[in-house]
Amino acid sequence: MGGGTPPAKNGRHWGQGGRGVSATDRAQTAVGVDVAGVNRFAFILHPLTIDYLANHPRYRWTRHLPRKLVEASAAHMPASLVGHASGGVSPATGQSVSGLIYALGTTPRQMLSRPPEFTYRRLDRAVRDAADHGAQIVGLGAFTKVVGDAGVTVASRARIPVTTGNSLTIAATLETAKLTARRMGWADLARGKAMVVGATGAIGSVCSRLLAAAVRDIVLVSIEPDRLTALRQKILAETPDATVELDTSTLRWVGECDLIVTATSAFGQRVLDVSQCKPGAVILDVALPPDISAEEAAVRPDVLVVESGEVLIPGPVAFSFDIGLPPGVAYACLAEAALLAMEGRFECFTLGRDVAPDKVKEIYRLFRKHGFQIAPLRTFGALLTDDLVAEKNARAEELRRNPDLLRRVKADAAARIARIPPRAKGVAGVTTLKA
């Protein structure tokens, strides 16, 4: 993710049309979505790295300019109306939904290196315009829900409800873990050991609590020791028989864990050393931009990295622009706004960094009620086929049977990964293990 044109197979594009919000846009969109009986949502996204801007046809000329200049300048771009989502309909109730998609010009690095108010002002404008277009709820995507107080200030200024989408992101992650374990032929996920990286973040903390109830043996990793201790106390109060280990690094535990969830907003460091993973380990990469690169994952072909948080909205929903996912597939944070609109729940459902597990359970109930589904599992843009599952399982079994081979494979993988610059999300910059 970064250092050039984003690879198409990664499926993580910024599909924005590059138009500022205008009176013409407003009139055209109002005609497009003002249909009786259709509930309306909006969603705000942004480029994940500056390469995505340079890859867009309208802004391809920027690749000839210094990257730092382009990135800093693009951060000042106003909110843009970039497309629509249409065709969503609940098979349970028949309720239809349509959506407006907005984009900011700022990258995650720019958001985290500037005062939160810089991003708040741009989000405020997008929310106001969405309300003018008839949207009844707005979802925040990627780092728009990480910066500052995770949506609280933006919601307090808005005249329509705002939601971060984290409740459905968590629910989708846990459901993806279950489906992946089933696909890999695991007899019982509860007998394994799990690790959550970024465990004190809005997504990581609730994933940790709910995973601990299912797995019982869990490692929590964060750069915030005090919050880790508080999280462990909360988990043990909820699941007294759980084994909960705490650390500020993954190094000690990565070779013991069957399931690893990465949910960080880290930049400029290696979130996880894939070379030392347990044979056949599964990594769910919840972060956007991703924590694990395809180059890193390639050093251990027995390890599976799954793109988590991808959802099928019933209808199916069609997008009028390329968001970098297969047709009908949406990020879970976007899908939460669509789901709440479908249910007619126009409220600030998920805000802040302390997401209640009951919210996750409630949104999952609505997910099932309205026929939403987890999208077909993918790894770096490629479908997780039966042949790929069989290949990874065969490699993992060979390593389990032969400890000497495993040591050699780990040593070789470590040498290869040492040649890959340590960077999370494809860029260097602000470093944190929170999401």
C-alpha positions as CSV (number, residue, x, y, z in Angstrom):
1,M,0.0,0.0,0.0
2,G,2.1,2.9,-1.2
3,G,5.3,3.7,-2.9
4,G,3.6,3.7,-6.3
5,T,0.3,3.0,-8.0
6,P,-1.8,0.9,-5.8
7,P,-2.1,-2.7,-7.1
8,A,-5.6,-3.4,-8.4
9,K,-5.7,-6.8,-6.8
10,N,-5.5,-5.3,-3.4
11,G,-9.0,-3.9,-3.8
12,R,-8.3,-0.9,-1.6
13,H,-8.9,2.1,-3.9
14,W,-10.2,5.6,-3.5
15,G,-12.9,5.7,-6.1
16,Q,-13.7,9.3,-5.9
17,G,-14.8,11.4,-8.9
18,G,-13.0,14.5,-7.8
19,R,-15.9,17.0,-8.0
20,G,-16.6,19.6,-5.3
21,V,-20.1,19.8,-3.9
22,S,-22.1,22.2,-6.1
23,A,-25.6,23.4,-6.6
24,T,-25.8,21.2,-9.8
25,D,-24.7,18.2,-7.8
26,R,-27.3,19.0,-5.2
27,A,-30.1,19.2,-7.8
28,Q,-29.0,16.1,-9.6
29,T,-28.7,14.1,-6.5
30,A,-32.0,15.2,-5.1
31,V,-33.7,14.0,-8.2
32,G,-31.8,10.7,-8.0
33,V,-32.7,9.8,-4.5
34,D,-36.0,11.6,-3.7
35,V,-38.1,8.5,-4.1
36,A,-41.1,7.9,-1.9
37,G,-40.5,5.0,0.6
38,V,-36.7,5.0,0.1
39,N,-34.7,5.6,3.2
40,R,-31.4,7.5,2.6
41,F,-28.0,7.3,4.1
42,A,-24.6,9.0,3.3
43,F,-21.1,7.8,3.8
44,I,-17.8,9.7,4.0
45,L,-14.5,8.2,2.8
46,H,-11.0,9.5,1.9
47,P,-7.9,8.3,0.0
48,L,-5.9,5.8,2.0
49,T,-2.6,7.0,0.7
50,I,-1.6,9.8,-1.7
51,D,-1.0,7.2,-4.4
52,Y,-4.7,6.7,-4.7
53,L,-5.1,10.3,-5.7
54,A,-2.4,10.1,-8.3
55,N,-4.1,6.9,-9.7
56,H,-7.4,8.7,-10.3
57,P,-7.8,9.8,-13.9
58,R,-8.6,13.4,-13.0
59,Y,-5.5,13.8,-10.8
60,R,-3.0,11.6,-12.7
61,W,-0.9,14.7,-13.4
62,T,-0.1,14.9,-9.7
63,R,2.3,12.0,-10.0
64,H,4.8,14.3,-11.6
65,L,4.9,16.5,-8.5
66,P,6.6,15.9,-5.1
67,R,4.5,13.5,-3.1
68,K,4.7,15.5,0.1
69,L,3.5,18.6,-1.7
70,V,0.6,16.7,-3.3
71,E,-0.4,15.1,0.0
72,A,-0.3,18.3,2.0
73,S,-2.2,20.2,-0.7
74,A,-4.9,17.5,-1.2
75,A,-5.7,17.7,2.5
76,H,-7.3,21.1,1.9
77,M,-9.7,19.8,-0.7
78,P,-13.3,20.4,0.3
79,A,-15.7,17.5,0.8
80,S,-16.7,16.1,-2.6
81,L,-19.9,14.3,-3.6
82,V,-18.4,11.3,-5.6
83,G,-21.3,8.9,-6.2
84,H,-24.3,7.0,-5.1
85,A,-25.3,3.6,-3.8
86,S,-28.6,2.3,-5.1
87,G,-30.7,-0.9,-5.2
88,G,-30.5,-1.8,-1.5
89,V,-33.7,-3.6,-0.3
90,S,-34.5,-5.7,2.7
91,P,-35.8,-9.2,1.8
92,A,-37.5,-9.2,5.3
93,T,-39.4,-5.9,5.1
94,G,-39.1,-4.7,1.6
95,Q,-37.6,-1.4,2.8
96,S,-35.4,0.2,0.1
97,V,-32.3,2.4,0.8
98,S,-30.1,4.6,-1.3
99,G,-26.9,6.3,-0.4
100,L,-24.7,9.3,-1.1
101,I,-20.9,8.9,-1.1
102,Y,-18.7,11.8,-0.1
103,A,-14.9,12.0,-0.1
104,L,-12.3,14.2,1.6
105,G,-8.9,14.8,0.0
106,T,-6.9,14.1,3.2
107,T,-4.9,10.9,3.9
108,P,-4.7,9.2,7.2
109,R,-1.3,10.6,7.8
110,Q,-2.5,14.1,7.2
111,M,-5.4,13.6,9.5
112,L,-3.3,12.3,12.4
113,S,-0.6,15.0,11.9
114,R,-3.1,17.9,12.1
115,P,-5.4,19.1,14.9
116,P,-8.7,17.2,14.9
117,E,-10.6,20.4,14.1
118,F,-9.0,20.4,10.6
119,T,-10.8,17.2,9.8
120,Y,-13.9,18.1,11.8
121,R,-14.6,21.1,9.6
122,R,-14.4,19.1,6.4
123,L,-16.7,16.4,7.9
124,D,-19.1,19.1,9.0
125,R,-19.4,20.3,5.5
126,A,-20.0,16.9,4.1
127,V,-22.7,16.1,6.7
128,R,-24.5,19.4,6.1
129,D,-24.6,18.8,2.4
130,A,-25.8,15.2,2.9
131,A,-28.6,16.5,5.0
132,D,-29.5,19.0,2.3
133,H,-29.6,16.1,-0.2
134,G,-32.1,14.3,2.0
135,A,-29.8,11.8,3.8
136,Q,-31.2,10.7,7.2
137,I,-28.0,9.3,8.7
138,V,-24.3,9.5,7.9
139,G,-21.6,6.9,8.3
140,L,-17.9,7.7,8.8
141,G,-15.3,5.6,7.0
142,A,-11.7,4.7,7.6
143,F,-9.7,7.4,9.5
144,T,-12.6,9.9,9.6
145,K,-13.8,7.8,12.6
146,V,-10.3,7.5,14.2
147,V,-9.3,11.2,14.3
148,G,-10.1,13.1,17.5
149,D,-13.0,11.8,19.6
150,A,-14.2,9.2,17.1
151,G,-17.2,10.9,15.8
152,V,-18.5,12.5,19.0
153,T,-17.8,16.1,18.0
154,V,-19.0,15.7,14.4
155,A,-22.3,14.2,15.7
156,S,-22.8,17.0,18.2
157,R,-22.6,19.5,15.4
158,A,-24.8,17.6,12.9
159,R,-28.5,18.0,12.3
160,I,-28.8,14.3,11.3
161,P,-27.4,11.3,13.1
162,V,-23.8,10.1,12.6
163,T,-22.4,6.6,13.2
164,T,-18.9,5.3,12.9
165,G,-19.8,1.9,11.7
166,N,-17.6,0.2,14.4
167,S,-20.4,-1.9,15.8
168,L,-20.9,-3.7,12.5
169,T,-17.2,-3.8,11.8
170,I,-16.7,-5.7,15.0
171,A,-19.6,-8.0,14.3
172,A,-18.4,-8.7,10.8
173,T,-14.9,-9.4,12.1
174,L,-16.1,-12.0,14.6
175,E,-18.4,-13.6,12.0
176,T,-15.4,-13.6,9.5
177,A,-13.3,-15.4,12.1
178,K,-16.0,-18.1,12.5
179,L,-16.4,-18.5,8.8
180,T,-12.6,-18.6,8.2
181,A,-12.1,-21.2,10.9
182,R,-14.8,-23.3,9.3
183,R,-13.3,-23.0,5.8
184,M,-9.8,-24.0,7.2
185,G,-11.3,-27.1,8.8
186,W,-10.6,-26.1,12.4
187,A,-12.5,-28.5,14.7
188,D,-13.1,-25.9,17.5
189,L,-12.0,-22.3,17.6
190,A,-12.5,-22.3,21.3
191,R,-9.5,-24.7,21.7
192,G,-7.1,-22.2,20.0
193,K,-5.2,-19.1,21.2
194,A,-6.1,-15.7,19.8
195,M,-4.2,-12.3,19.8
196,V,-5.7,-8.9,19.2
197,V,-3.2,-6.2,18.1
198,G,-4.5,-2.7,18.8
199,A,-6.5,-4.2,21.7
200,T,-7.3,-0.9,23.4
201,G,-8.8,0.8,20.4
202,A,-12.5,1.2,19.7
203,I,-12.6,-1.9,17.5
204,G,-9.9,-3.9,19.2
205,S,-11.3,-3.6,22.8
206,V,-14.7,-5.0,22.0
207,C,-13.2,-7.7,19.7
208,S,-11.1,-8.7,22.7
209,R,-14.0,-8.9,25.1
210,L,-16.1,-11.0,22.7
211,L,-13.3,-13.2,21.5
212,A,-12.3,-14.0,25.0
213,A,-15.7,-15.3,25.7
214,A,-15.4,-17.6,22.7
215,V,-11.7,-18.6,22.7
216,R,-10.9,-18.3,26.4
217,D,-7.2,-18.0,25.8
218,I,-6.2,-14.5,24.4
219,V,-3.3,-12.1,24.2
220,L,-4.0,-8.4,24.1
221,V,-1.4,-6.1,22.6
222,S,-1.3,-2.3,22.8
223,I,1.1,0.5,23.5
224,E,-1.2,1.6,26.4
225,P,-0.4,-0.6,29.4
226,D,-2.8,1.1,31.8
227,R,-5.7,0.6,29.4
228,L,-4.6,-3.0,28.8
229,T,-4.8,-3.7,32.5
230,A,-8.3,-2.2,32.7
231,L,-9.4,-4.2,29.7
232,R,-8.2,-7.4,31.2
233,Q,-10.1,-6.7,34.4
234,K,-13.2,-6.1,32.4
235,I,-12.8,-9.3,30.4
236,L,-12.2,-11.4,33.6
237,A,-15.3,-9.9,35.2
238,E,-17.3,-11.0,32.1
239,T,-15.5,-14.3,31.4
240,P,-13.9,-15.4,34.7
241,D,-12.4,-18.6,33.2
242,A,-10.5,-16.7,30.4
243,T,-6.7,-16.6,30.3
244,V,-5.7,-13.1,29.4
245,E,-2.1,-12.1,28.7
246,L,-1.0,-8.5,28.1
247,D,2.0,-7.1,26.2
248,T,3.1,-4.0,24.3
249,S,4.7,-6.2,21.6
250,T,3.6,-9.2,19.5
251,L,7.1,-10.8,19.4
252,R,6.7,-13.1,22.4
253,W,3.3,-14.5,21.3
254,V,3.1,-14.5,17.5
255,G,4.4,-18.1,17.3
256,E,1.7,-19.4,19.7
257,C,-1.4,-17.9,18.3
258,D,-3.9,-19.6,15.9
259,L,-6.0,-16.5,15.2
260,I,-4.6,-12.9,15.1
261,V,-6.8,-9.8,14.7
262,T,-5.0,-6.6,13.7
263,A,-7.0,-3.5,14.3
264,T,-4.5,-0.7,14.6
265,S,-4.0,2.8,13.2
266,A,-0.2,2.3,13.2
267,F,2.1,4.0,10.7
268,G,5.8,3.5,10.1
269,Q,6.4,0.2,12.0
270,R,5.8,-3.5,11.5
271,V,2.6,-4.3,13.3
272,L,3.3,-8.1,13.2
273,D,6.3,-10.2,12.2
274,V,4.5,-12.7,9.9
275,S,7.7,-14.7,9.5
276,Q,7.4,-16.1,13.1
277,C,3.7,-17.1,13.0
278,K,2.5,-20.5,14.1
279,P,2.0,-22.9,11.2
280,G,-1.4,-22.3,9.6
281,A,-2.1,-19.2,11.6
282,V,-5.0,-17.0,10.4
283,I,-4.7,-13.2,10.5
284,L,-7.8,-11.1,10.2
285,D,-6.7,-7.6,9.0
286,V,-9.5,-5.2,10.2
287,A,-7.4,-2.0,9.7
288,L,-8.0,0.3,6.8
289,P,-5.5,0.9,5.3
290,P,-4.4,-2.7,6.0
291,D,-1.8,-3.5,8.7
292,I,-0.2,-6.4,6.7
293,S,1.1,-6.1,3.2
294,A,1.1,-8.8,0.5
295,E,4.9,-8.6,0.4
296,E,5.1,-9.4,4.1
297,A,2.5,-12.2,3.9
298,A,4.4,-13.9,1.0
299,V,7.3,-14.9,3.3
300,R,5.0,-17.5,5.0
301,P,2.7,-19.1,2.4
302,D,1.2,-21.4,5.1
303,V,-0.2,-18.3,6.9
304,L,-3.6,-16.9,5.7
305,V,-4.3,-13.2,5.8
306,V,-8.0,-12.4,5.4
307,E,-9.5,-9.1,4.5
308,S,-12.0,-8.6,7.3
309,G,-15.0,-6.3,7.4
310,E,-16.5,-6.8,3.9
311,V,-20.2,-7.2,3.7
312,L,-22.9,-7.9,1.1
313,I,-25.8,-5.5,1.3
314,P,-29.0,-7.1,0.0
315,G,-30.6,-5.9,-3.2
316,P,-27.8,-6.0,-4.1
317,V,-26.5,-2.5,-3.7
318,A,-24.7,-1.0,-6.8
319,F,-22.2,1.8,-6.5
320,S,-21.9,4.4,-9.2
321,F,-18.1,4.5,-8.8
322,D,-15.3,2.1,-8.0
323,I,-14.7,1.8,-4.2
324,G,-12.2,-0.9,-4.9
325,L,-14.3,-3.9,-3.9
326,P,-16.2,-6.5,-5.9
327,P,-19.7,-5.6,-7.2
328,G,-22.2,-5.5,-4.4
329,V,-19.6,-5.6,-1.6
330,A,-19.2,-2.8,0.9
331,Y,-17.0,-2.1,3.9
332,A,-18.8,-2.9,7.1
333,C,-18.6,0.8,8.3
334,L,-20.6,1.8,5.2
335,A,-22.9,-1.1,5.6
336,E,-23.8,-0.1,9.1
337,A,-25.2,3.2,7.9
338,A,-27.2,1.4,5.2
339,L,-28.4,-1.2,7.7
340,L,-29.6,1.5,10.1
341,A,-31.4,3.2,7.3
342,M,-33.0,0.0,6.2
343,E,-34.3,-0.6,9.8
344,G,-35.4,3.0,10.1
345,R,-33.1,3.6,13.1
346,F,-32.0,7.1,12.5
347,E,-29.8,7.6,15.5
348,C,-26.2,8.0,16.5
349,F,-25.8,4.2,16.9
350,T,-22.0,4.0,17.3
351,L,-19.8,6.9,18.5
352,G,-16.6,7.2,20.5
353,R,-14.0,4.7,21.5
354,D,-16.0,2.8,24.1
355,V,-18.3,0.6,22.0
356,A,-20.7,-1.5,24.1
357,P,-20.8,-5.2,23.3
358,D,-24.6,-5.0,23.4
359,K,-24.4,-2.6,20.4
360,V,-22.4,-5.2,18.5
361,K,-25.0,-7.9,19.3
362,E,-27.8,-5.6,18.4
363,I,-26.4,-4.7,15.0
364,Y,-25.6,-8.3,14.3
365,R,-29.3,-9.1,15.0
366,L,-30.3,-6.5,12.4
367,F,-27.6,-7.8,10.0
368,R,-29.3,-11.2,10.1
369,K,-32.9,-9.8,10.0
370,H,-32.3,-7.8,6.8
371,G,-30.3,-10.5,5.0
372,F,-26.9,-8.9,5.1
373,Q,-24.1,-11.4,4.6
374,I,-20.3,-11.6,5.0
375,A,-18.8,-11.2,1.5
376,P,-16.9,-14.1,0.0
377,L,-13.6,-14.3,1.9
378,R,-10.6,-12.8,0.1
379,T,-6.9,-12.6,0.7
380,F,-5.2,-9.5,-0.9
381,G,-8.0,-9.3,-3.4
382,A,-8.0,-13.0,-4.4
383,L,-10.9,-15.2,-3.4
384,L,-10.2,-17.8,-0.8
385,T,-10.8,-20.9,-3.0
386,D,-10.9,-24.5,-1.9
387,D,-7.6,-25.1,-3.7
388,L,-5.9,-22.3,-1.8
389,V,-7.3,-23.6,1.5
390,A,-6.0,-27.1,0.7
391,E,-2.6,-25.7,-0.2
392,K,-2.2,-23.7,3.0
393,N,-3.4,-26.5,5.1
394,A,-0.9,-28.9,3.5
395,R,2.0,-26.5,4.0
396,A,1.0,-26.0,7.6
397,E,0.7,-29.7,8.3
398,E,4.2,-30.3,6.9
399,L,5.6,-27.7,9.2
400,R,3.8,-29.1,12.2
401,R,5.2,-32.6,11.5
402,N,8.8,-31.4,11.0
403,P,10.1,-29.0,13.7
404,D,13.5,-28.7,12.0
405,L,11.8,-27.7,8.7
406,L,9.7,-25.1,10.7
407,R,12.9,-23.6,12.2
408,R,14.5,-23.3,8.8
409,V,11.3,-21.8,7.2
410,K,11.1,-19.3,10.0
411,A,14.8,-18.3,9.7
412,D,14.5,-17.9,5.9
413,A,11.3,-15.9,6.3
414,A,12.9,-13.7,8.9
415,A,15.8,-13.0,6.6
416,R,13.3,-12.1,3.8
417,I,11.1,-9.9,5.9
418,A,14.2,-8.1,7.3
419,R,14.7,-6.8,3.7
420,I,11.2,-5.3,3.7
421,P,11.2,-1.8,5.2
422,P,9.2,-1.8,8.4
423,R,6.1,0.2,7.7
424,A,2.5,-0.2,8.5
425,K,-0.2,0.7,5.9
426,G,2.5,1.3,3.3
427,V,3.6,4.6,4.6
428,A,5.9,6.1,7.3
429,G,4.6,8.7,9.7
430,V,2.7,8.8,13.0
431,T,2.9,5.6,14.9
432,T,0.2,4.3,17.3
433,L,-1.4,0.9,18.0
434,K,-4.9,2.3,18.5
435,A,-7.8,2.1,16.1
